[in-house]
Amino acid sequence: MKMEHTPGEIRTLQDSGEIGREAAQEFCHLAGEAVQARGVFTVALSGGSTPKKLYSLLADEDEPYRNMVPWKNIKVFWGDERCVPPDHPESNYRMAHDALLSKVPVEKTSVFRMEGEHPLPRKAAGTYEGLLRRVFRLGAEEVPRFDLIFLGLGSDGHTASLFPGSEVIFNRKDLVAATLVEKFGSYRLTMTPLVLCGAAKVIFLVSGRDKGDAVQSVLQGDYQPGRFPAQVVHPLQGKLLWLIDRSAARLLI
Ligand code: 6PG
């Protein structure tokens, strides 16, 4: 079956450093636009390693981006989190805190991390969903509209913590879910497709030769989100941008 949705805009860049720069420019532009229009910029950060360069560039006082960002008007969330404490080496919160949030004047009360340390993942997911509803002032059936969501792509086609074969890929009830990732034998917390598809803009950051097959399958293969969960991300009333380096894009036709 052919793709049900267009894959959005694809920009092929030289390497992970150029992905970081392009993403930093997008971040600054979108933050400025959102704050000028509504006084606030809501962003959900991605975990993994690819975004580290972006976060470091945004924090770097010798780079142009830091001073372009209205940090006091930004609300920071996460698209997913490993079920570990916030100071754990695998914590997505810790990675973003160390690379970015500890170095910029974002309000601590505007940083909303998922409680990966909670002994009951499902309860932590419910708590984060309640937080989204409160902060975005949502009605019962409403979905938050993030100004920007950053996502990565795994070599198996996963994104956030939507892994192949997981029922959370087709969850259209919750905003946040706890999911057991079989391959790791551990739980994760993740925003569901409802939230990912409700964003004004989603930017995928994809780098590395090992992502080549997944990139080709997700962007040019048949629509099989159960096998390639990243395919489920298509902003219904928003924009989708793929920032991919040459090695990850090498199989694209
Ligand atoms: C995570 C991310 C995950 C990540 C991809 C790509 O918690 O790890 O949410 O979806 O974005 O696995 O990771 P890399 O950027 O390290 O390749």
Residues whose N, C-alpha, C, O or C-beta is under 5 A from the ligand:
A	BS01	6PG	S46 G47 G48 S49 T50 P51 D80 L151 G152 L153 G154 H158 T159 A160 S161
